[in-house]
Amino acid sequence: MTPLDSLFTAFVREKTYLQNVTPKTREWYETAWKAFNRYRDTAPSRSAAAPLIARADLQGFVVHLRERGLKPVSCNSWLRVLNTFCRWLHQNGHIPEPVRLAPQRLEKRLLAIHGDAALRALLRFKPKTFDRWRVHAVACTILDTGCRIEELLTARAPDFDFDNLLLTVTGKGRKQRKVPFSIELRKLLFQFTRIKEAAAISAELMFPARDGGKWEHRNARRS
């Protein structure tokens, strides 16, 4: 392990135990660092007098990513990790000068949205099986509450307060919030709980996998 690798490990540990970052954030840090190490393996050797990391290293890393075909949004995501790490290095006296590279400019495009006909088709759909009921229930809950899909995949049945029409959501950074939902959604979710019982699926999660565990994000999006 190189000195820079050791410092990155210390950086991640500090973020974990002092700033309480989530496991997903740690995974993001480590993925970005692996990508940076792949670039370092192909970069020209550095002199012993050179600082641990310099702005030229970040520039070379971004060029390396773009040559591999990564989009600017992905480059910026990993660059944010390196900028944060470099700030930590400077604050802790490991590099003499602050090192930072500005993110790449991104094209601003309007997202395509569903029209009235598509929304009516979704709301009028009559599912028959558990799998179709689950997809329909999640889609309608996203539409009704505006929650992220991952927030709903980790939501427990007790988080849905049917009496007061409120959903307790745990979002990014483990921050909780209350989200209102409609009477129509309550009817649909009440029916869905009966479908789960009929399918003999015992789970605390509102939208579980068939084995009662978490329905994986990738599978849910594909469905």
Secondary structure, 3 states (H helix, E strand, C coil): CCHHHHHHHHHHHHHHHHCCCCHHHHHHHHHHHHHHHHHHHHCCCCCCCCCCCCHHHHHHHHHHHHHCCCCHHHHHHHHHHHHHHHHHHHHCCCCCCCCCCCCCCCCCCCCCCCCHHHHHHHHHCCCCCHHHHHHHHHHHHHHHHCCCHHHHHCCEHHHEECCCCEEEEECHHHCEEEEECCHHHHHHHHHHHHHHHHCCCCCCECCECCCCCECCHHHHHHC
